[in-house]
């Protein structure tokens, strides 16, 4: 379990009145509150990032410091406050942080953004602290009214009780504002009522009945829909445009040229779509028109055969390879991947003389608020940034460049109209900001015991974080640490090893994709460990257990997964299994895949998953995230690939950038390791192990190793 950061209470909590009366406790993040990931201070003036408000009607209003994009924090974070506040769960109302006004502190970028599976980890202590502080103040006021000491009172479901008398929180909330901030003691875990017990999602009812508001749902009088014709080659420019036919389309109101292309403004989406299709644009493609996926792969392969920047090195790898009993020389290829969230990108913008209002589902509203304000010559507090629900993201709505948001602002400013920018599915698939292409080249020397004695590992790929606000943290001495692996838990058992990186520059925009560098490093490590086990004529689970002897959390996840999968039990004829274990975002996940091959088609029957994430605040939420991660990872492993030819992206929609379909869905079982170790995230760690577990099961079925994603059976025997 995480320990509380040393935060001064008066910096941590601020008390204020609210318009409707009641108690308002605002959570402020001082610069000293360091999360598990390092912080970066962003040059923004932030609004209050989270607060708890208790109204006179006894309703509990919780405003989130993070954004809900399907990961379940709409429920998990309120559980933390409810635990210490001891309120009625049915009285809780949740909202995203309002646009607010200028605050008196600067919000660190990582804290003000949602990503890295950090939401519950970073908020665990301070949300509980807010709930406990409010409860202590409410009890103090109630005790005074009762004429008893606070210790003679207890709380239950939003009431302070002494003997037969009781008073609601709402009745004493306003008076509680007059009290000084108290010192509080958090509840002992043995007394927890909510934490560690599954709760139904608070956002589910509105999402089921259609009341939930997403960015695409924003509508008001005078709002026009805008679609942009982007250059078919990244970095291309408009040479000339003829909008005559576009303007003749019924419903089209205006055509404006902006830096990213040509925008068509219309009364509704279909008119804007037809208008955009009618544009006649002569494009200047630029230097990126030479980008070709096949040529890029060959270039990366050549680089991987040369020495890169040393990330980690121990011993004399070259000599150890020469003296090895056996060697493995393996090359892996991973393509560009689109994030493809179900709700395409969108942003609504309304600009007036001294104010800008925006509605956009984004992981970093404060970052974008600052950029919009700077562009329009406004103060940040003059930019009201409303955050609706996010219809998925997987990293795409975490763009550091505010690309689609600034595109919408440019259109609104150029046209003078209130507009809702909508990206079509084709815009999304072809719009860039992909998981980069990577090539790995690994040479392994095996000793007489069957275990590796030498490991040379080279990675080639674009940097995700160079020239971003996080560069100072993640990129050091020319090494983007999100791109590389140091062997994870296995390297310490290898006496001679080196891990090297070649960072490339390509004119294709890239962005972190769900689980970031773990998407490729886990596949390489876990398929190679499996290959080494087979080479040593050892069961893959037993082989891993020896290498992971000093890594109890890896072992705990692995042991639970294989136990629940009945690893030693004989499978039906024609069914095969594979295993993988990997740590990411502070959590440890193992997965076992069971599959068969029918008429050259892969049929995945069952996935058994075990996760050690420390304390699981909402176990059902953790299970849901593992299930979602497995589906997302399987989709990429079986189908995910963005390719370019003459600088143009060849894929365009879900017919050629496929998603896993209902009839392909395996049975998924998720088991949570009972753990009191440090808390990890759940949003991303379920993704990395699934592809290598699948590949290892396919080896068991075919006798062939798969070193290229997506996996295709007809690739057997190809380099």
VENFEN-V26149 format. One record per backbone hydrogen bond with DSSP energy under -0.5 kcal/mol. CO is the residue of the C=O (numbers start at 1). NH is the residue of the N-H. E is the energy in kcal/mol with one decimal. If there is no record, write none. Layout:
BEGIN
((CO NH E) (CO NH E))
END
This chain:
BEGIN
((5 7 -1.4) (8 11 -0.8) (8 12 -2.2) (9 13 -2.5) (12 28 -2.1) (14 26 -2.7) (16 24 -1.0) (18 21 -2.5) (23 25 -0.5) (23 54 -2.8) (24 16 -1.7) (24 26 -0.6) (25 52 -2.6) (26 14 -1.7) (26 28 -0.6) (27 49 -0.6) (27 50 -0.6) (28 30 -0.8) (30 33 -1.8) (32 34 -1.5) (33 35 -0.6) (40 109 -3.3) (42 44 -2.8) (44 46 -0.7) (46 103 -0.8) (50 27 -2.9) (51 63 -2.8) (52 25 -2.9) (53 55 -0.6) (53 61 -3.3) (54 23 -1.5) (55 58 -1.9) (59 55 -2.3) (59 61 -0.6) (60 62 -0.6) (60 93 -3.2) (61 53 -3.0) (61 63 -0.5) (62 64 -0.5) (62 95 -2.0) (63 51 -1.1) (64 97 -0.9) (67 69 -0.7) (68 390 -2.0) (72 75 -1.6) (72 76 -2.1) (73 77 -1.5) (73 78 -0.5) (75 79 -1.5) (76 80 -1.0) (77 80 -0.8) (77 81 -1.3) (78 82 -3.1) (79 83 -2.0) (80 84 -1.1) (81 85 -2.8) (82 86 -2.1) (82 87 -0.7) (86 158 -2.5) (87 89 -0.6) (88 91 -2.3) (89 92 -1.3) (91 60 -2.3) (93 62 -2.9) (95 64 -2.8) (105 46 -1.3) (105 107 -0.5) (107 42 -0.8) (108 112 -2.3) (109 113 -1.1) (113 115 -0.6) (115 118 -1.3) (118 122 -3.2) (119 123 -1.5) (120 124 -1.3) (123 127 -2.6) (124 128 -1.1) (125 129 -2.4) (126 130 -2.0) (127 131 -2.0) (128 132 -2.7) (129 133 -2.4) (130 134 -2.2) (131 135 -2.3) (132 136 -2.3) (133 137 -2.1) (134 138 -2.4) (135 139 -2.5) (136 140 -1.9) (137 141 -1.8) (138 142 -2.4) (139 143 -2.9) (140 144 -1.6) (141 145 -1.9) (142 146 -2.3) (143 147 -1.5) (143 148 -2.4) (149 152 -2.1) (150 153 -1.9) (154 161 -3.4) (156 159 -1.0) (158 169 -2.4) (159 156 -2.2) (160 167 -2.1) (161 154 -2.5) (162 165 -2.3) (165 162 -2.3) (167 160 -2.9) (168 171 -0.7) (168 172 -0.8) (169 172 -1.0) (169 173 -1.0) (172 176 -1.6) (173 177 -0.5) (174 177 -1.3) (175 178 -1.7) (176 179 -1.5) (188 191 -2.6) (189 192 -1.5) (194 197 -2.2) (201 204 -0.7) (203 207 -1.7) (204 208 -2.1) (205 209 -2.4) (206 210 -0.7) (206 211 -0.9) (206 212 -2.1) (212 214 -0.6) (213 389 -2.4) (214 217 -1.6) (215 218 -1.3) (220 223 -1.8) (224 420 -3.0) (225 266 -2.5) (226 422 -2.4) (227 264 -2.9) (228 230 -0.8) (229 262 -1.7) (233 236 -2.4) (237 284 -3.7) (240 282 -2.8) (241 243 -0.6) (242 280 -1.9) (243 247 -2.6) (244 248 -0.8) (246 249 -1.4) (249 252 -2.0) (251 267 -2.0) (254 265 -3.3) (256 263 -3.4) (258 261 -1.2) (260 231 -0.5) (261 258 -2.7) (262 229 -3.2) (263 256 -2.3) (263 265 -0.5) (264 227 -1.8) (265 253 -3.2) (265 254 -1.7) (266 225 -2.8) (268 272 -2.0) (269 273 -3.0) (270 274 -2.7) (271 275 -2.5) (272 276 -2.6) (273 277 -2.2) (274 278 -1.2) (275 279 -0.6) (276 279 -1.2) (279 281 -0.6) (280 242 -2.7) (281 283 -0.7) (282 239 -3.1) (282 240 -1.4) (283 285 -0.8) (284 237 -2.5) (286 289 -1.4) (287 290 -1.0) (288 291 -1.6) (291 647 -2.9) (292 296 -2.7) (293 297 -2.3) (294 298 -1.9) (295 299 -2.3) (296 300 -2.5) (297 301 -2.3) (298 302 -2.0) (299 303 -2.1) (300 304 -2.4) (301 305 -0.6) (302 305 -1.0) (303 306 -2.1) (309 501 -1.9) (312 499 -2.7) (314 497 -2.2) (315 317 -0.7) (316 320 -1.9) (317 321 -2.5) (318 322 -1.7) (319 323 -1.8) (321 324 -0.9) (326 446 -3.4) (328 330 -0.5) (328 444 -2.8) (330 442 -3.0) (332 440 -1.8) (333 709 -2.2) (334 438 -2.1) (336 642 -2.1) (337 435 -2.6) (342 344 -0.8) (345 423 -2.6) (347 421 -3.0) (348 359 -2.2) (349 419 -2.0) (350 357 -2.9) (355 352 -3.3) (356 384 -2.6) (357 350 -2.5) (358 386 -3.3) (359 348 -2.4) (360 362 -0.9) (363 114 -2.1) (364 368 -2.1) (365 369 -2.5) (366 370 -1.9) (367 371 -1.7) (368 372 -2.7) (369 373 -2.3) (370 374 -2.2) (371 375 -2.1) (372 376 -2.3) (373 377 -0.9) (373 378 -2.6) (379 382 -2.3) (380 383 -1.8) (382 356 -2.3) (382 384 -0.7) (383 385 -0.8) (384 358 -2.9) (384 386 -0.7) (386 360 -1.9) (386 388 -0.7) (389 215 -0.7) (389 391 -0.5) (390 392 -1.9) (391 343 -2.4) (393 396 -1.8) (394 514 -1.4) (395 398 -1.7) (396 399 -0.8) (397 363 -3.1) (397 364 -0.5) (399 402 -0.8) (402 406 -3.4) (403 407 -1.7) (404 408 -1.8) (405 409 -2.1) (406 410 -2.6) (407 411 -2.0) (408 412 -2.5) (409 413 -2.6) (410 414 -2.6) (411 415 -2.4) (412 416 -2.0) (417 419 -0.5) (418 224 -2.3) (419 349 -2.8) (419 421 -0.6) (420 226 -2.6) (421 347 -1.8) (424 428 -2.1) (425 429 -2.7) (426 430 -2.3) (427 431 -0.7) (428 431 -0.5) (434 511 -2.2) (435 337 -1.3) (437 462 -0.6) (438 334 -2.6) (439 460 -2.4) (440 332 -2.7) (441 458 -2.7) (442 330 -3.0) (443 456 -3.0) (444 328 -2.2) (445 453 -3.1) (445 454 -1.6) (446 325 -2.0) (446 326 -1.5) (447 450 -1.6) (451 447 -2.6) (453 496 -1.2) (454 445 -2.5) (455 457 -0.5) (455 498 -2.5) (456 443 -2.6) (457 500 -3.0) (458 441 -2.6) (459 502 -3.0) (460 439 -1.9) (461 504 -1.5) (465 468 -1.4) (468 471 -1.9) (470 473 -1.1) (470 474 -2.4) (471 475 -2.3) (474 476 -0.7) (474 481 -2.3) (476 479 -1.7) (478 480 -0.6) (479 476 -2.3) (479 481 -1.0) (480 483 -2.2) (487 490 -2.0) (487 491 -0.5) (490 493 -1.5) (491 494 -1.9) (493 495 -0.7) (496 455 -1.6) (497 314 -2.9) (498 457 -2.4) (499 311 -3.3) (499 312 -1.5) (500 459 -1.9) (501 309 -2.6) (501 503 -0.5) (502 461 -2.1) (502 504 -0.6) (504 463 -0.6) (504 506 -0.5) (507 509 -0.5) (509 433 -1.3) (509 434 -2.0) (513 516 -3.5) (515 518 -1.8) (516 519 -1.7) (517 520 -1.4) (517 521 -2.1) (518 522 -1.2) (520 524 -1.9) (521 525 -2.4) (522 526 -2.5) (523 527 -1.9) (524 528 -1.9) (525 529 -2.4) (526 530 -1.3) (527 531 -2.0) (528 532 -2.7) (529 533 -1.9) (530 534 -2.0) (531 535 -2.3) (532 536 -1.8) (533 538 -2.9) (534 537 -1.6) (539 543 -2.8) (540 544 -1.8) (541 545 -2.3) (542 546 -1.5) (543 547 -1.7) (544 548 -2.5) (546 549 -1.2) (548 551 -2.4) (551 555 -2.3) (552 556 -2.4) (553 557 -1.9) (554 558 -2.7) (555 559 -3.4) (556 560 -2.0) (557 561 -2.3) (558 562 -2.5) (559 563 -1.9) (560 564 -2.4) (561 565 -1.9) (562 567 -2.5) (563 566 -1.0) (566 569 -1.9) (572 575 -2.1) (576 595 -2.7) (578 593 -2.5) (580 591 -2.6) (582 589 -2.7) (584 587 -2.3) (585 681 -2.9) (587 584 -2.4) (588 612 -2.7) (589 582 -2.7) (590 610 -2.6) (591 580 -1.7) (592 608 -2.6) (593 578 -1.8) (594 605 -2.1) (594 606 -1.6) (595 576 -2.9) (596 598 -0.5) (596 603 -3.1) (597 599 -0.5) (598 601 -1.1) (601 598 -2.9) (602 604 -0.6) (603 596 -2.1) (603 605 -0.7) (605 667 -2.3) (606 594 -2.7) (607 609 -0.5) (607 669 -2.7) (608 592 -2.5) (609 671 -2.6) (610 590 -2.5) (611 613 -0.7) (611 673 -2.9) (612 588 -2.1) (613 680 -2.1) (614 613 -0.6) (615 617 -0.9) (616 619 -0.5) (617 196 -2.6) (617 197 -0.6) (618 621 -0.8) (618 622 -1.9) (619 623 -2.5) (620 624 -2.4) (621 625 -2.0) (622 626 -2.2) (623 627 -2.6) (624 628 -2.6) (625 629 -2.6) (626 630 -2.3) (627 631 -2.2) (628 632 -2.6) (629 633 -2.8) (630 634 -2.6) (631 635 -2.2) (632 636 -1.8) (633 637 -2.5) (634 638 -2.4) (635 639 -2.5) (635 640 -1.1) (636 640 -0.5) (637 710 -0.6) (637 711 -3.5) (641 643 -0.5) (642 336 -0.9) (643 650 -2.6) (644 293 -2.7) (645 648 -1.8) (647 234 -0.6) (648 645 -2.2) (653 656 -1.3) (653 657 -1.4) (661 664 -1.8) (662 665 -1.3) (667 607 -2.8) (669 609 -3.2) (671 611 -2.2) (671 673 -0.5) (677 615 -0.5) (684 687 -2.2) (684 688 -0.6) (685 689 -0.6) (687 690 -1.0) (687 691 -0.6) (688 692 -0.7) (689 693 -2.1) (690 694 -2.3) (691 695 -2.6) (692 696 -2.6) (693 697 -1.8) (694 698 -2.2) (695 699 -1.9) (696 700 -1.8) (697 701 -1.6) (698 702 -2.7) (699 703 -3.1) (705 707 -0.6) (707 333 -2.1) (709 335 -0.6) (712 715 -2.0) (713 716 -1.5) (715 718 -2.7))
END
